[in-house]
Amino acid sequence: MITPGEGRALAGLGMRPVEIEALSMARLRAAAPVPLPPPPADEVALRIAYAAGDPGLLADLSVPVAAVEAAAAALARGGPVICDVAMVAAGARARLAALGIEPLVAVEAAGGPLPAMLGAATRAAVEASSRSARGLLALAGEMGGAVVAVGNAPTALLALLDALADGAPAPAAVIASCCGLVAAAEAKELLLARPPVPVIVVRGTRGGSAVAAAALNALAGLAAPHSAP
């Protein structure tokens, strides 16, 4: 047992960041409870599990190659990125900035007007819901060709599904990792049951903002070699 002090804890157990990442990825691959998706989707799945510190999360992921390719292509084009909350945007901002993208944040747009394209029932429902749900729909006009990341609020994902069914512009892809014990698992299963666009999903109650940011960062890394100068 290491006795902390005089640098013993850090020297004994710490590693350089590049070594930590490489060893973590190797351990995740070795501990994966299910087969990983084919490249390049495997990299996105591993980054999600790495952010959660949980190899078991790999069993709850739906990361199709087609969704990864659609999202990476959208980012390479400099398409919009819409996040439900500021923590998702903050976690991915540096990588997105390298692609010339500043993420839009739904909760920061919650006071804006709702687009006329939304049905009256959807508009009424969102007015009684969360700020993230309302803000996401206030940004509906920006959704065409965007990557939408819902990392925190199940209500935002439910509002997104209603908006797309009402005819809002289709995103290039949706990342859904909203977490919680009320409506999170149900919202994500509803998305998977009839996906309106390519989707990357963390099933069940787990997920969160860090997981959504990790997915965006992995996708931005895939997009970077193909982005326009």
Accessible surface in RSA format (square Angstrom, percent):
REM  Atomic radii and reference values for relative SASA: ProtOr
REM  Chains: A
REM  Algorithm: Lee & Richards
REM  Probe-radius: 1.40
REM  Slices: 20
REM RES _ NUM      All-atoms   Total-Side   Main-Chain    Non-polar    All polar
REM                ABS   REL    ABS   REL    ABS   REL    ABS   REL    ABS   REL
RES MET A   1   234.05 121.2 150.94  99.9  83.12 197.9 131.54 111.8 102.51 135.8
RES ILE A   2    64.01  36.4  49.02  36.5  14.99  36.1  54.03  38.9   9.98  27.1
RES THR A   3    89.94  64.0  84.55  85.7   5.39  12.8  54.71  73.5  35.23  53.3
RES PRO A   4    98.49  71.8  84.48  77.0  14.01  50.9  84.75  70.0  13.74  85.4
RES GLY A   5    35.55  43.8   0.00   N/A  35.55  43.8  30.37  83.3   5.18  11.6
RES GLU A   6   166.78  95.8 116.02  87.8  50.76 120.9  61.56 119.1 105.22  85.9
RES GLY A   7    46.37  57.2   0.00   N/A  46.37  57.2  36.07  99.0  10.30  23.1
RES ARG A   8   104.38  43.8  98.17  50.0   6.21  14.8  60.12  82.2  44.26  26.8
RES ALA A   9    41.43  38.1  38.43  59.3   3.00   6.8  38.86  54.7   2.57   6.8
RES LEU A  10   141.40  78.7 133.61  95.6   7.79  19.6 137.85  96.8   3.55   9.6
RES ALA A  11    88.50  81.4  52.44  80.9  36.06  82.0  63.54  89.5  24.96  66.1
RES GLY A  12    47.89  59.1   0.00   N/A  47.89  59.1  20.31  55.7  27.58  61.8
RES LEU A  13   139.41  77.6 114.87  82.2  24.54  61.7 118.16  83.0  21.25  57.2
RES GLY A  14    33.64  41.5   0.00   N/A  33.64  41.5  16.57  45.5  17.07  38.2
RES MET A  15    86.42  44.8  62.30  41.2  24.11  57.4  52.54  44.7  33.87  44.9
RES ARG A  16   152.92  64.2 148.39  75.6   4.53  10.8  65.43  89.4  87.49  53.0
RES PRO A  17   111.07  80.9 104.90  95.6   6.18  22.4 107.18  88.5   3.89  24.2
RES VAL A  18   101.04  66.5  92.98  84.2   8.05  19.4  98.45  85.5   2.58   7.0
RES GLU A  19    65.48  37.6  59.80  45.2   5.67  13.5  23.07  44.6  42.41  34.6
RES ILE A  20    73.84  42.0  72.39  53.9   1.45   3.5  73.57  53.0   0.27   0.7
RES GLU A  21    66.83  38.4  66.83  50.6   0.00   0.0   9.00  17.4  57.83  47.2
RES ALA A  22    63.63  58.5  50.23  77.5  13.39  30.5  58.23  82.0   5.40  14.3
RES LEU A  23    64.60  36.0  60.37  43.2   4.23  10.6  64.04  45.0   0.55   1.5
RES SER A  24    25.20  21.3  21.13  28.2   4.07   9.4   9.15  19.5  16.05  22.5
RES MET A  25    24.54  12.7  24.54  16.2   0.00   0.0  24.50  20.8   0.04   0.1
RES ALA A  26    56.62  52.1  44.90  69.3  11.72  26.7  51.48  72.5   5.13  13.6
RES ARG A  27   156.92  65.9 152.46  77.7   4.46  10.6  55.10  75.3 101.82  61.7
RES LEU A  28    11.39   6.3  11.39   8.1   0.00   0.0  11.39   8.0   0.00   0.0
RES ARG A  29   116.00  48.7  99.29  50.6  16.71  39.8  42.74  58.4  73.26  44.4
RES ALA A  30    93.94  86.4  50.33  77.7  43.62  99.2  62.75  88.4  31.19  82.6
RES ALA A  31    55.87  51.4  32.46  50.1  23.41  53.3  42.86  60.4  13.01  34.5
RES ALA A  32    27.30  25.1   5.02   7.8  22.28  50.7   5.02   7.1  22.28  59.0
RES PRO A  33    75.60  55.1  35.25  32.1  40.34 146.6  47.66  39.3  27.94 173.7
RES VAL A  34    57.17  37.6  50.53  45.7   6.64  16.0  55.05  47.8   2.12   5.8
RES PRO A  35   129.75  94.6 104.45  95.2  25.30  92.0 116.13  95.9  13.62  84.6
RES LEU A  36    43.95  24.5  19.59  14.0  24.35  61.2  19.78  13.9  24.17  65.0
RES PRO A  37    36.47  26.6  26.22  23.9  10.26  37.3  33.34  27.5   3.14  19.5
RES PRO A  38    83.67  61.0  77.25  70.4   6.42  23.3  83.56  69.0   0.11   0.7
RES PRO A  39   100.56  73.3  85.99  78.4  14.57  53.0  86.03  71.0  14.53  90.3
RES PRO A  40    42.71  31.1  39.77  36.3   2.94  10.7  42.68  35.2   0.03   0.2
RES ALA A  41     0.00   0.0   0.00   0.0   0.00   0.0   0.00   0.0   0.00   0.0
RES ASP A  42    14.71  10.3  14.71  14.6   0.00   0.0   1.06   2.5  13.65  13.6
RES GLU A  43    55.20  31.7  55.20  41.8   0.00   0.0  24.32  47.0  30.88  25.2
RES VAL A  44     0.00   0.0   0.00   0.0   0.00   0.0   0.00   0.0   0.00   0.0
RES ALA A  45     1.47   1.4   1.47   2.3   0.00   0.0   1.47   2.1   0.00   0.0
RES LEU A  46     0.91   0.5   0.91   0.7   0.00   0.0   0.91   0.6   0.00   0.0
RES ARG A  47    57.00  23.9  55.72  28.4   1.28   3.0  13.96  19.1  43.04  26.1
RES ILE A  48     0.86   0.5   0.86   0.6   0.00   0.0   0.86   0.6   0.00   0.0
RES ALA A  49     0.00   0.0   0.00   0.0   0.00   0.0   0.00   0.0   0.00   0.0
RES TYR A  50    72.87  34.0  62.48  35.5  10.39  27.0  46.02  34.6  26.85  33.1
RES ALA A  51    46.36  42.6   9.42  14.5  36.95  84.1  21.50  30.3  24.87  65.9
RES ALA A  52    46.41  42.7  12.27  18.9  34.14  77.7  21.31  30.0  25.10  66.5
RES GLY A  53    65.48  80.8   0.00   N/A  65.48  80.8  35.28  96.8  30.20  67.6
RES ASP A  54    40.44  28.3  39.15  39.0   1.29   3.1  13.47  31.7  26.97  26.9
RES PRO A  55    47.06  34.3  47.06  42.9   0.00   0.0  47.06  38.9   0.00   0.0
RES GLY A  56    32.58  40.2   0.00   N/A  32.58  40.2  25.60  70.3   6.98  15.6
RES LEU A  57     1.93   1.1   1.93   1.4   0.00   0.0   1.93   1.4   0.00   0.0
RES LEU A  58     7.35   4.1   1.23   0.9   6.12  15.4   1.23   0.9   6.12  16.5
RES ALA A  59    52.87  48.6  27.29  42.1  25.58  58.2  27.51  38.7  25.37  67.2
RES ASP A  60    41.88  29.3  41.61  41.4   0.26   0.6   1.42   3.3  40.46  40.4
RES LEU A  61    24.02  13.4   3.73   2.7  20.30  51.0   3.73   2.6  20.30  54.6
RES SER A  62    22.16  18.7  16.58  22.1   5.57  12.8   7.59  16.2  14.57  20.4
RES VAL A  63     9.55   6.3   0.78   0.7   8.77  21.1   1.42   1.2   8.13  22.1
RES PRO A  64    57.02  41.6  45.76  41.7  11.26  40.9  56.93  47.0   0.09   0.6
RES VAL A  65    41.82  27.5  37.56  34.0   4.26  10.3  37.56  32.6   4.26  11.6
RES ALA A  66    68.57  63.0  59.95  92.5   8.62  19.6  62.75  88.4   5.82  15.4
RES ALA A  67     1.19   1.1   0.88   1.4   0.31   0.7   0.88   1.2   0.31   0.8
RES VAL A  68     0.30   0.2   0.30   0.3   0.00   0.0   0.30   0.3   0.00   0.0
RES GLU A  69    95.93  55.1  88.22  66.7   7.71  18.4  33.47  64.7  62.46  51.0
RES ALA A  70    28.42  26.1  17.61  27.2  10.81  24.6  26.69  37.6   1.73   4.6
RES ALA A  71     0.00   0.0   0.00   0.0   0.00   0.0   0.00   0.0   0.00   0.0
RES ALA A  72    13.08  12.0  12.67  19.6   0.41   0.9  12.89  18.2   0.19   0.5
RES ALA A  73    43.59  40.1  35.44  54.7   8.15  18.5  42.66  60.1   0.93   2.5
RES ALA A  74     0.49   0.4   0.41   0.6   0.07   0.2   0.49   0.7   0.00   0.0
RES LEU A  75     0.63   0.4   0.27   0.2   0.36   0.9   0.27   0.2   0.36   1.0
RES ALA A  76    15.44  14.2   8.77  13.5   6.67  15.2   9.48  13.4   5.96  15.8
RES ARG A  77   165.57  69.5 126.57  64.5  38.99  92.8  77.03 105.3  88.54  53.7
RES GLY A  78    39.26  48.4   0.00   N/A  39.26  48.4  13.21  36.3  26.04  58.3
RES GLY A  79    12.36  15.2   0.00   N/A  12.36  15.2  12.33  33.8   0.04   0.1
RES PRO A  80    47.29  34.5  38.33  34.9   8.96  32.6  46.83  38.7   0.45   2.8
RES VAL A  81     0.22   0.1   0.00   0.0   0.22   0.5   0.00   0.0   0.22   0.6
RES ILE A  82     0.00   0.0   0.00   0.0   0.00   0.0   0.00   0.0   0.00   0.0
RES CYS A  83     0.00   0.0   0.00   0.0   0.00   0.0   0.00   0.0   0.00   0.0
RES ASP A  84     0.00   0.0   0.00   0.0   0.00   0.0   0.00   0.0   0.00   0.0
RES VAL A  85    19.97  13.1  19.97  18.1   0.00   0.0  19.97  17.4   0.00   0.0
RES ALA A  86    46.92  43.1  44.76  69.1   2.15   4.9  45.09  63.5   1.82   4.8
RES MET A  87   138.75  71.9 128.89  85.3   9.86  23.5  96.19  81.8  42.56  56.4
RES VAL A  88     0.00   0.0   0.00   0.0   0.00   0.0   0.00   0.0   0.00   0.0
RES ALA A  89     0.08   0.1   0.08   0.1   0.00   0.0   0.08   0.1   0.00   0.0
RES ALA A  90    66.04  60.7  44.64  68.9  21.39  48.7  45.93  64.7  20.11  53.3
RES GLY A  91    42.36  52.2   0.00   N/A  42.36  52.2  26.01  71.4  16.36  36.6
RES ALA A  92     0.33   0.3   0.01   0.0   0.32   0.7   0.33   0.5   0.00   0.0
RES ARG A  93    87.86  36.9  87.85  44.8   0.01   0.0  45.47  62.1  42.40  25.7
RES ALA A  94    85.55  78.7  67.59 104.3  17.96  40.9  74.88 105.4  10.67  28.3
RES ARG A  95   119.17  50.0 115.86  59.1   3.31   7.9  33.03  45.1  86.14  52.2
RES LEU A  96     0.13   0.1   0.13   0.1   0.00   0.0   0.13   0.1   0.00   0.0
RES ALA A  97    60.71  55.8  41.98  64.8  18.73  42.6  45.03  63.4  15.68  41.5
RES ALA A  98    87.03  80.0  43.99  67.9  43.04  97.9  57.00  80.3  30.03  79.5
RES LEU A  99    22.05  12.3   2.18   1.6  19.87  49.9   7.29   5.1  14.76  39.7
RES GLY A 100    71.40  88.1   0.00   N/A  71.40  88.1  37.37 102.6  34.03  76.2
RES ILE A 101     9.37   5.3   3.78   2.8   5.59  13.5   7.97   5.7   1.41   3.8
RES GLU A 102   109.75  63.0  94.27  71.3  15.48  36.9  61.78 119.5  47.97  39.2
RES PRO A 103     5.99   4.4   0.00   0.0   5.99  21.8   0.00   0.0   5.99  37.2
RES LEU A 104    63.05  35.1  60.85  43.5   2.20   5.5  63.05  44.3   0.00   0.0
RES VAL A 105     8.01   5.3   1.99   1.8   6.03  14.5   1.99   1.7   6.03  16.3
RES ALA A 106     0.00   0.0   0.00   0.0   0.00   0.0   0.00   0.0   0.00   0.0
RES VAL A 107    36.26  23.9  34.96  31.7   1.30   3.1  35.06  30.5   1.21   3.3
RES GLU A 108   128.78  73.9  91.05  68.9  37.73  89.8  44.55  86.2  84.23  68.8
RES ALA A 109    23.89  22.0  15.54  24.0   8.35  19.0  23.89  33.6   0.00   0.0
RES ALA A 110     4.74   4.4   1.52   2.4   3.22   7.3   1.52   2.1   3.22   8.5
RES GLY A 111    77.12  95.1   0.00   N/A  77.12  95.1  41.30 113.3  35.82  80.2
RES GLY A 112    23.03  28.4   0.00   N/A  23.03  28.4  20.31  55.7   2.73   6.1
RES PRO A 113   118.78  86.6 105.85  96.5  12.93  47.0 113.88  94.0   4.90  30.4
RES LEU A 114    16.33   9.1   3.12   2.2  13.21  33.2   3.21   2.3  13.12  35.3
RES PRO A 115    26.93  19.6  15.39  14.0  11.54  41.9  26.92  22.2   0.02   0.1
RES ALA A 116   101.82  93.6  69.66 107.5  32.17  73.2  74.24 104.6  27.58  73.1
RES MET A 117    77.85  40.3  50.90  33.7  26.95  64.2  63.12  53.7  14.72  19.5
RES LEU A 118     6.26   3.5   0.00   0.0   6.26  15.7   0.03   0.0   6.23  16.8
RES GLY A 119    29.23  36.1   0.00   N/A  29.23  36.1  29.11  79.9   0.13   0.3
RES ALA A 120    85.58  78.7  69.45 107.2  16.13  36.7  71.84 101.2  13.75  36.4
RES ALA A 121    83.72  77.0  68.56 105.8  15.16  34.5  76.49 107.7   7.23  19.1
RES THR A 122    14.89  10.6  11.65  11.8   3.24   7.7   4.86   6.5  10.03  15.2
RES ARG A 123    82.37  34.6  82.26  41.9   0.11   0.3  17.81  24.3  64.56  39.1
RES ALA A 124    66.87  61.5  51.39  79.3  15.48  35.2  59.05  83.2   7.82  20.7
RES ALA A 125    59.58  54.8  43.45  67.0  16.14  36.7  54.00  76.1   5.58  14.8
RES VAL A 126     5.54   3.6   2.00   1.8   3.54   8.5   4.48   3.9   1.07   2.9
RES GLU A 127    99.29  57.0  70.31  53.2  28.98  69.0  39.49  76.4  59.80  48.8
RES ALA A 128    94.65  87.0  52.45  80.9  42.20  96.0  63.77  89.8  30.88  81.8
RES SER A 129    52.81  44.6  19.16  25.6  33.65  77.5  22.65  48.2  30.16  42.2
RES SER A 130    40.77  34.5  28.46  38.0  12.31  28.4  38.84  82.7   1.93   2.7
RES ARG A 131   154.30  64.8 147.50  75.2   6.80  16.2  71.35  97.5  82.95  50.3
RES SER A 132     6.84   5.8   5.59   7.5   1.26   2.9   3.04   6.5   3.80   5.3
RES ALA A 133     0.49   0.4   0.49   0.7   0.00   0.0   0.49   0.7   0.00   0.0
RES ARG A 134    50.09  21.0  50.09  25.5   0.00   0.0  22.15  30.3  27.94  16.9
RES GLY A 135     0.00   0.0   0.00   N/A   0.00   0.0   0.00   0.0   0.00   0.0
RES LEU A 136     0.00   0.0   0.00   0.0   0.00   0.0   0.00   0.0   0.00   0.0
RES LEU A 137     0.12   0.1   0.12   0.1   0.00   0.0   0.12   0.1   0.00   0.0
RES ALA A 138    20.16  18.5   2.27   3.5  17.90  40.7   2.27   3.2  17.90  47.4
RES LEU A 139    22.03  12.3  21.33  15.3   0.70   1.8  22.03  15.5   0.00   0.0
RES ALA A 140     0.00   0.0   0.00   0.0   0.00   0.0   0.00   0.0   0.00   0.0
RES GLY A 141    49.66  61.2   0.00   N/A  49.66  61.2  22.35  61.3  27.32  61.2
RES GLU A 142    88.27  50.7  82.37  62.3   5.90  14.1  14.70  28.4  73.57  60.1
RES MET A 143     0.00   0.0   0.00   0.0   0.00   0.0   0.00   0.0   0.00   0.0
RES GLY A 144    38.63  47.6   0.00   N/A  38.63  47.6  20.99  57.6  17.63  39.5
RES GLY A 145    30.04  37.0   0.00   N/A  30.04  37.0  23.55  64.6   6.49  14.5
RES ALA A 146     0.00   0.0   0.00   0.0   0.00   0.0   0.00   0.0   0.00   0.0
RES VAL A 147     0.11   0.1   0.11   0.1   0.00   0.0   0.11   0.1   0.00   0.0
RES VAL A 148     0.00   0.0   0.00   0.0   0.00   0.0   0.00   0.0   0.00   0.0
RES ALA A 149     0.00   0.0   0.00   0.0   0.00   0.0   0.00   0.0   0.00   0.0
RES VAL A 150     0.00   0.0   0.00   0.0   0.00   0.0   0.00   0.0   0.00   0.0
RES GLY A 151     0.00   0.0   0.00   N/A   0.00   0.0   0.00   0.0   0.00   0.0
RES ASN A 152    65.49  45.2  60.53  58.5   4.96  12.0   0.36   0.9  65.13  63.0
RES ALA A 153    10.87  10.0   8.92  13.8   1.95   4.4  10.87  15.3   0.00   0.0
RES PRO A 154    17.49  12.7  17.49  15.9   0.00   0.0  17.49  14.4   0.00   0.0
RES THR A 155    49.95  35.5  47.37  48.0   2.57   6.1  45.61  61.3   4.34   6.6
RES ALA A 156     0.00   0.0   0.00   0.0   0.00   0.0   0.00   0.0   0.00   0.0
RES LEU A 157     0.00   0.0   0.00   0.0   0.00   0.0   0.00   0.0   0.00   0.0
RES LEU A 158    59.73  33.3  58.03  41.5   1.70   4.3  58.19  40.9   1.54   4.2
RES ALA A 159    10.13   9.3   4.98   7.7   5.15  11.7   9.42  13.3   0.71   1.9
RES LEU A 160     0.20   0.1   0.20   0.1   0.00   0.0   0.20   0.1   0.00   0.0
RES LEU A 161    25.61  14.3  19.96  14.3   5.65  14.2  20.35  14.3   5.25  14.1
RES ASP A 162    68.14  47.7  66.80  66.5   1.34   3.2   4.50  10.6  63.64  63.5
RES ALA A 163     0.00   0.0   0.00   0.0   0.00   0.0   0.00   0.0   0.00   0.0
RES LEU A 164    22.66  12.6   6.40   4.6  16.25  40.9   6.72   4.7  15.94  42.9
RES ALA A 165    91.23  83.9  47.41  73.2  43.81  99.7  59.83  84.3  31.40  83.2
RES ASP A 166    56.02  39.2  27.49  27.4  28.52  67.4   9.17  21.6  46.84  46.7
RES GLY A 167    54.60  67.3   0.00   N/A  54.60  67.3  31.43  86.3  23.16  51.9
RES ALA A 168     8.23   7.6   0.00   0.0   8.23  18.7   0.00   0.0   8.23  21.8
RES PRO A 169    46.98  34.2  35.85  32.7  11.14  40.5  46.92  38.7   0.07   0.4
RES ALA A 170    60.36  55.5  46.13  71.2  14.24  32.4  46.13  65.0  14.24  37.7
RES PRO A 171     4.97   3.6   0.00   0.0   4.97  18.1   0.00   0.0   4.97  30.9
RES ALA A 172    18.18  16.7   6.34   9.8  11.85  27.0  16.39  23.1   1.80   4.8
RES ALA A 173     0.10   0.1   0.10   0.2   0.00   0.0   0.10   0.1   0.00   0.0
RES VAL A 174     0.12   0.1   0.12   0.1   0.00   0.0   0.12   0.1   0.00   0.0
RES ILE A 175     2.60   1.5   2.60   1.9   0.00   0.0   2.60   1.9   0.00   0.0
RES ALA A 176     0.21   0.2   0.00   0.0   0.21   0.5   0.00   0.0   0.21   0.6
RES SER A 177     0.18   0.2   0.18   0.2   0.00   0.0   0.18   0.4   0.00   0.0
RES CYS A 178     0.00   0.0   0.00   0.0   0.00   0.0   0.00   0.0   0.00   0.0
RES CYS A 179    43.30  32.8  36.79  41.0   6.51  15.3   6.43  16.3  36.88  39.8
RES GLY A 180    28.79  35.5   0.00   N/A  28.79  35.5  27.36  75.1   1.43   3.2
RES LEU A 181   162.24  90.4 127.06  90.9  35.18  88.4 128.82  90.5  33.42  89.9
RES VAL A 182   126.17  83.0 115.17 104.3  11.00  26.5 118.02 102.5   8.15  22.1
RES ALA A 183    30.12  27.7  24.04  37.1   6.08  13.8  26.73  37.6   3.38   9.0
RES ALA A 184     0.43   0.4   0.00   0.0   0.43   1.0   0.00   0.0   0.43   1.2
RES ALA A 185    27.45  25.2  26.57  41.0   0.88   2.0  26.66  37.5   0.79   2.1
RES GLU A 186   117.17  67.3 108.39  82.0   8.79  20.9  64.52 124.8  52.65  43.0
RES ALA A 187     0.28   0.3   0.00   0.0   0.28   0.6   0.15   0.2   0.13   0.3
RES LYS A 188     0.00   0.0   0.00   0.0   0.00   0.0   0.00   0.0   0.00   0.0
RES GLU A 189    78.03  44.8  75.28  57.0   2.75   6.6  45.06  87.2  32.97  26.9
RES LEU A 190   103.60  57.7  95.95  68.6   7.65  19.2  98.67  69.3   4.93  13.3
RES LEU A 191     0.33   0.2   0.33   0.2   0.00   0.0   0.33   0.2   0.00   0.0
RES LEU A 192    33.57  18.7  17.22  12.3  16.35  41.1  17.35  12.2  16.22  43.6
RES ALA A 193    83.66  76.9  42.60  65.7  41.06  93.4  55.01  77.5  28.65  75.9
RES ARG A 194   207.52  87.1 196.79 100.3  10.73  25.5  75.27 102.9 132.25  80.2
RES PRO A 195    68.47  49.9  47.36  43.2  21.11  76.7  47.36  39.1  21.11 131.2
RES PRO A 196    62.41  45.5  24.49  22.3  37.92 137.8  36.10  29.8  26.32 163.6
RES VAL A 197    14.33   9.4   5.79   5.2   8.54  20.6  13.28  11.5   1.05   2.9
RES PRO A 198    53.46  39.0  42.06  38.3  11.40  41.5  52.89  43.7   0.58   3.6
RES VAL A 199     8.00   5.3   6.39   5.8   1.61   3.9   6.39   5.6   1.61   4.4
RES ILE A 200     1.34   0.8   0.97   0.7   0.37   0.9   0.97   0.7   0.37   1.0
RES VAL A 201     0.28   0.2   0.00   0.0   0.28   0.7   0.16   0.1   0.12   0.3
RES VAL A 202     2.36   1.6   2.36   2.1   0.00   0.0   2.36   2.1   0.00   0.0
RES ARG A 203    93.46  39.2  93.08  47.4   0.38   0.9  26.58  36.3  66.88  40.5
RES GLY A 204    26.62  32.8   0.00   N/A  26.62  32.8  25.16  69.0   1.46   3.3
RES THR A 205    61.66  43.9  54.22  55.0   7.44  17.7  31.70  42.6  29.96  45.3
RES ARG A 206    96.63  40.6  91.96  46.9   4.67  11.1  60.63  82.9  35.99  21.8
RES GLY A 207    25.62  31.6   0.00   N/A  25.62  31.6   0.21   0.6  25.40  56.9
RES GLY A 208     9.56  11.8   0.00   N/A   9.56  11.8   9.56  26.2   0.00   0.0
RES SER A 209    10.07   8.5   4.76   6.3   5.31  12.2   4.20   8.9   5.86   8.2
RES ALA A 210    66.97  61.6  53.56  82.7  13.41  30.5  61.01  85.9   5.97  15.8
RES VAL A 211     4.68   3.1   4.68   4.2   0.00   0.0   4.68   4.1   0.00   0.0
RES ALA A 212     0.04   0.0   0.00   0.0   0.04   0.1   0.04   0.1   0.00   0.0
RES ALA A 213     6.73   6.2   6.73  10.4   0.00   0.0   6.73   9.5   0.00   0.0
RES ALA A 214    14.49  13.3   8.83  13.6   5.66  12.9  13.47  19.0   1.02   2.7
RES ALA A 215     0.18   0.2   0.18   0.3   0.00   0.0   0.18   0.2   0.00   0.0
RES LEU A 216     0.04   0.0   0.00   0.0   0.04   0.1   0.04   0.0   0.00   0.0
RES ASN A 217    34.95  24.1  34.82  33.7   0.12   0.3  11.38  27.4  23.56  22.8
RES ALA A 218     8.47   7.8   0.00   0.0   8.47  19.3   6.32   8.9   2.15   5.7
RES LEU A 219     0.00   0.0   0.00   0.0   0.00   0.0   0.00   0.0   0.00   0.0
RES ALA A 220     1.98   1.8   0.79   1.2   1.18   2.7   0.95   1.3   1.02   2.7
RES GLY A 221    32.18  39.7   0.00   N/A  32.18  39.7  21.72  59.6  10.46  23.4
RES LEU A 222    45.38  25.3  40.02  28.6   5.36  13.5  42.08  29.6   3.30   8.9
RES ALA A 223     0.69   0.6   0.00   0.0   0.69   1.6   0.69   1.0   0.00   0.0
RES ALA A 224    50.61  46.5  38.67  59.7  11.94  27.2  39.01  54.9  11.60  30.7
RES PRO A 225   103.60  75.5  61.24  55.8  42.35 154.0  74.46  61.5  29.14 181.1
RES HIS A 226   142.06  77.6 114.10  79.3  27.96  71.5  77.59  80.0  64.47  75.0
RES SER A 227    37.09  31.3  19.95  26.6  17.14  39.5   4.92  10.5  32.16  45.1
RES ALA A 228    82.46  75.8  57.02  88.0  25.45  57.9  63.01  88.7  19.46  51.5
RES PRO A 229   178.83 130.3 107.10  97.6  71.73 260.7 146.90 121.3  31.92 198.4
END  Absolute sums over single chains surface
CHAIN  1 A    10452.5       7586.5       2865.9       6752.5       3700.0
END  Absolute sums over all chains
TOTAL         10452.5       7586.5       2865.9       6752.5       3700.0
